[in-house]
Amino acid sequence: MYFDAVVIAGIVTVLLMLGFFVGVGIFVMKDQKAHGDHKKKDGKHGGKPV
């Protein structure tokens, strides 16, 4: 297969985007484990009047 600069740049761009989204996902999971316990709500509407 013929690789020129555009093909390599496209592959690198896709890999960077995937790495970014995986990093954000890991950050959200770690943050949810660290801070997720104190905001649990009871019931369907969280105890707020409807």
Helices and strands as residue ranges (DSSP letters): H 5-35, G 37-39
